Each structure stands twice: as structure tokens, then as C-alpha cells.
Amino acid sequence: MKTKLFFLIFVINLSLFSAELSISIAPIPTPSYVYVNGRLLASGFSPFIISKLPGGLQNIEIYNNVGPFNTPILQYKCQIYINFNEFVGLKFLRNGQYIVEERYNLHPKHPHGNNPGHHYGHDNYKPNHGQYFSYTGMYPETFNSLCSVLQNQSFDSNKLIIAKDAILKNGINASQLRILLSYFSFDSNRLELAKYAYPYVVDPQNAFMITDAFTFSSSAREFMEFINH
């Protein structure tokens, strides 16, 4: 049974593409040190280009030698999800906040139409600050394969293992997550997956859509409290 389960996980994994990150900060006279997921990947002066990142959740910390005796001090910190095969351009502001200036696929060789009834496309989204970037989530063929695999599983426990692995490796959007939750029999398992998946949702402003997948209002309320905590 375990061999079959691991084989199913292997089948739905999307080929991994490297991600690329550009970071710019306000000009300062001392060098900066850029850490991504705890590793020093760039140093010197802005802007920074970091290539060959694994897709997924990126924890970014930027230090400057502005302390006594040039002691490195943490100046900027953020957490952002970057899809495989994606370029993201970040700009940190003097107040410590950041904006996404650019977001696009590095190798757009996977053109897909949108399936009727569900939005999986690569359409541009316009956030309030005026920058345009692309929300994709899981590629349609990967998502369809995942749905097929979940449909053929009898137990929620197996579905959780498969779904978590796919989301970790491919990302997901709110609409896709809502659909995945419908394959589970119990709200407790839906809630577990929703909480796990939320950091990987590429359009968190649409998280309200996910609440529609729960049977009980208490589960929907707990999820909203979780993401707003």
C-alpha cells in the first residue's frame, strides 16, 4: 500500500523549474547581506539578482552593517511564495514594507486555456498599488491529475498525504484549494488541509472562497480566524 501511495505522489509531481528573485532596497552607504531561507545568497549593494531558487515559500532577511563597529543589523524581512519557473521582483521601502514590482513566468512554454467553470489561467492581476503580475497556482494538467488521484482514494488520511505533497511542490490558488477540499469526507480533514495549504495560496486575497467548501459554519469561522491571526 505504501509503495502504491508513493508512486501516486510521484505521478502528480510537476517538473521542478528554478525560480529567480530580484531585490532592490533604498540606497545606503554600507553593504547589505541577503539571506533566503537562512542561507546567505547575495551581498554588496542593491539591486540583487538571485537565481536557481527552488520554488516555494521564501523567507527573506536583509542585514546592513549599520550597527556599532559595523555590526550587521536586520533591516528588512518578508515571506513570499514564488512558483517554480517564476521571476519575482521585490522592492523594499524605507518604512520596512515591500511591493512586488514584477512577477512572470521565466519560460512560458506551457500555454493553457482556462477550463470551463474554473479559473486556472495566467491572466494578469492588478493589485491596488498598480503593478501587474501573474497569479497561476497549480498548472491545470497537474491539478486535474491530482483531482483524479484523490477521487480514487478511499481514506481521507491518504488524500491528505497526497494533497499536501502536491501543494508543497506546485503551489495552489484559492479556487483550486476549494475544489480539493470537496474530495474530503470530514470537515476536520478539510480544515487541516486548508490551514496547511494557506501559506502556499498564491492569491490570499481570495481566501474567502475557501470557506464555501466546509460543511459547518464553525469550520469556516475557525479557518478565517486562523488566516487573520
PLY file of the C-alpha trace (Angstrom):
ply
format ascii 1.0
element vertex 229
property float x
property float y
property float z
element edge 228
property int vertex1
property int vertex2
end_header
0.00 0.00 0.00
2.84 2.41 0.88
4.57 1.67 -2.42
1.39 2.48 -4.32
0.89 5.69 -2.37
4.40 6.94 -3.03
4.00 6.06 -6.71
0.83 8.18 -6.87
2.68 11.10 -5.30
5.43 10.72 -7.87
2.95 10.71 -10.75
1.43 14.08 -9.86
4.69 15.94 -9.23
5.33 18.70 -11.74
8.81 19.01 -13.20
10.67 21.45 -10.98
11.80 24.73 -12.51
14.16 27.14 -10.81
12.78 30.42 -9.54
14.53 33.78 -9.76
14.35 36.72 -7.38
15.31 40.37 -7.82
15.60 42.57 -4.73
16.10 46.31 -4.56
16.33 48.45 -1.43
16.74 52.13 -0.62
20.33 53.30 -1.28
22.63 53.10 1.75
26.41 53.59 2.02
27.15 50.20 3.59
26.94 46.69 2.08
23.83 44.55 2.50
23.60 40.80 3.12
20.63 38.90 1.72
19.59 35.66 3.37
16.96 33.40 1.80
15.68 30.56 3.98
18.61 31.04 6.33
21.32 30.96 3.64
23.47 33.92 2.62
22.86 34.14 -1.15
23.87 37.70 -2.01
25.91 40.58 -0.59
27.04 44.02 -1.66
24.86 46.84 -2.94
21.33 46.88 -4.37
19.93 45.59 -6.68
20.45 41.85 -6.13
19.61 39.04 -8.53
19.28 35.55 -7.00
18.88 32.69 -9.46
18.27 28.93 -9.21
15.98 29.17 -6.19
13.71 26.20 -5.53
10.10 27.21 -5.96
8.10 27.56 -2.78
7.86 29.72 0.30
10.86 32.05 0.61
11.88 33.65 3.92
13.94 36.75 3.10
16.09 38.69 5.56
18.37 41.62 4.67
21.09 42.84 7.02
23.22 46.01 6.81
26.42 46.95 8.62
24.85 49.91 10.39
25.37 48.82 13.99
28.27 49.76 16.28
31.61 48.56 14.87
29.82 47.68 11.61
27.68 45.06 13.31
25.09 43.60 10.87
21.56 44.70 11.82
18.36 43.20 10.39
16.77 45.92 8.23
14.17 44.12 6.12
12.26 40.88 6.48
9.45 39.26 4.50
7.95 35.95 3.47
6.75 35.40 -0.08
5.70 32.41 -2.18
7.43 32.03 -5.56
6.23 29.45 -8.06
8.59 27.16 -9.89
9.72 28.73 -13.18
8.81 32.22 -11.92
10.59 35.56 -11.65
9.65 37.93 -8.83
10.94 41.47 -8.43
10.71 42.92 -4.91
11.30 46.48 -3.82
11.75 47.24 -0.13
10.69 50.68 1.04
12.28 52.82 3.73
9.40 52.05 6.12
10.25 48.32 6.01
7.33 47.38 3.75
7.78 45.91 0.28
5.96 45.84 -3.04
6.02 43.28 -5.85
7.14 45.23 -8.91
7.26 42.30 -11.34
6.00 38.72 -11.44
6.07 36.50 -14.53
6.98 33.04 -15.84
10.63 32.64 -16.80
9.93 30.08 -19.54
6.35 30.47 -20.80
6.31 27.23 -22.75
3.20 25.79 -21.09
0.29 27.67 -22.69
-3.05 26.63 -21.25
-6.59 27.68 -21.82
-8.96 28.05 -18.93
-11.20 25.08 -18.29
-14.90 25.95 -18.22
-16.11 26.70 -14.75
-12.69 27.01 -13.10
-10.07 29.74 -13.43
-6.57 28.32 -13.73
-5.15 30.66 -16.34
-2.18 33.00 -16.39
-4.25 36.17 -16.57
-2.83 39.40 -15.16
-4.00 40.58 -11.79
-3.84 44.26 -10.88
-3.23 44.94 -7.20
-4.04 48.27 -5.60
-0.57 49.78 -5.99
-0.73 49.49 -9.79
1.82 46.75 -10.51
0.78 43.91 -12.81
1.81 40.36 -12.11
0.57 36.86 -12.75
-1.22 34.51 -10.37
-1.03 30.94 -11.60
-1.26 28.35 -8.85
-1.01 24.72 -9.91
-0.76 24.01 -13.63
-4.10 22.73 -14.99
-2.84 19.31 -16.07
-1.17 18.78 -12.69
-4.28 19.89 -10.84
-6.52 17.62 -12.93
-4.20 14.67 -12.24
-4.29 15.44 -8.54
-8.11 15.54 -8.53
-8.22 12.19 -10.33
-5.87 10.62 -7.80
-7.85 11.96 -4.83
-11.10 10.73 -6.33
-9.71 7.19 -6.42
-8.60 7.23 -2.78
-10.91 5.75 -0.14
-9.48 7.33 3.01
-9.04 10.97 3.94
-5.69 10.16 5.56
-4.22 9.10 2.21
-5.77 12.09 0.48
-4.11 14.43 2.98
-0.66 12.96 2.31
-1.06 13.24 -1.46
-2.63 16.71 -1.45
-0.05 18.19 0.94
2.82 16.88 -1.15
1.35 18.29 -4.38
0.67 21.70 -2.82
4.15 21.88 -1.31
5.79 21.24 -4.69
3.45 23.15 -7.01
1.59 25.86 -5.11
-2.15 26.40 -5.47
-4.75 29.12 -5.86
-7.87 29.66 -3.76
-10.27 28.27 -6.34
-8.23 25.09 -6.73
-7.99 24.60 -2.97
-11.76 24.96 -2.60
-12.21 22.18 -5.18
-9.65 19.91 -3.49
-11.43 20.22 -0.15
-14.60 18.84 -1.73
-12.87 15.45 -2.11
-12.65 15.04 1.67
-15.36 13.41 3.76
-14.92 15.25 7.05
-14.63 18.91 7.94
-11.77 18.18 10.34
-9.65 16.96 7.44
-10.77 19.81 5.21
-9.71 22.24 7.91
-6.34 20.55 8.36
-5.58 20.78 4.64
-6.85 24.35 4.35
-4.61 25.51 7.18
-1.64 23.64 5.76
-2.18 24.98 2.24
-2.86 28.63 3.08
0.83 29.74 3.09
1.11 28.33 -0.46
-2.02 30.04 -1.83
-0.83 32.49 -4.49
-3.94 34.71 -4.25
-4.61 35.00 -0.49
-6.96 37.93 -1.09
-9.41 35.30 -2.43
-9.20 33.07 0.64
-12.87 33.79 1.44
-13.76 31.43 -1.45
-12.30 28.51 0.50
-14.88 28.80 3.29
-17.57 27.57 0.90
-16.01 24.08 0.99
-16.82 23.48 4.66
-19.97 21.73 5.81
-20.20 23.53 9.14
-20.03 27.28 9.69
-17.84 26.69 12.75
-15.14 25.19 10.50
-15.31 28.15 8.12
-15.08 30.53 11.07
-12.06 28.69 12.50
-10.29 28.88 9.14
-10.91 32.63 8.82
-9.69 33.20 12.37
-6.59 31.16 11.54
-5.63 33.21 8.47
-6.39 36.53 10.17
-4.47 35.71 13.33
0 1
1 2
2 3
3 4
4 5
5 6
6 7
7 8
8 9
9 10
10 11
11 12
12 13
13 14
14 15
15 16
16 17
17 18
18 19
19 20
20 21
21 22
22 23
23 24
24 25
25 26
26 27
27 28
28 29
29 30
30 31
31 32
32 33
33 34
34 35
35 36
36 37
37 38
38 39
39 40
40 41
41 42
42 43
43 44
44 45
45 46
46 47
47 48
48 49
49 50
50 51
51 52
52 53
53 54
54 55
55 56
56 57
57 58
58 59
59 60
60 61
61 62
62 63
63 64
64 65
65 66
66 67
67 68
68 69
69 70
70 71
71 72
72 73
73 74
74 75
75 76
76 77
77 78
78 79
79 80
80 81
81 82
82 83
83 84
84 85
85 86
86 87
87 88
88 89
89 90
90 91
91 92
92 93
93 94
94 95
95 96
96 97
97 98
98 99
99 100
100 101
101 102
102 103
103 104
104 105
105 106
106 107
107 108
108 109
109 110
110 111
111 112
112 113
113 114
114 115
115 116
116 117
117 118
118 119
119 120
120 121
121 122
122 123
123 124
124 125
125 126
126 127
127 128
128 129
129 130
130 131
131 132
132 133
133 134
134 135
135 136
136 137
137 138
138 139
139 140
140 141
141 142
142 143
143 144
144 145
145 146
146 147
147 148
148 149
149 150
150 151
151 152
152 153
153 154
154 155
155 156
156 157
157 158
158 159
159 160
160 161
161 162
162 163
163 164
164 165
165 166
166 167
167 168
168 169
169 170
170 171
171 172
172 173
173 174
174 175
175 176
176 177
177 178
178 179
179 180
180 181
181 182
182 183
183 184
184 185
185 186
186 187
187 188
188 189
189 190
190 191
191 192
192 193
193 194
194 195
195 196
196 197
197 198
198 199
199 200
200 201
201 202
202 203
203 204
204 205
205 206
206 207
207 208
208 209
209 210
210 211
211 212
212 213
213 214
214 215
215 216
216 217
217 218
218 219
219 220
220 221
221 222
222 223
223 224
224 225
225 226
226 227
227 228
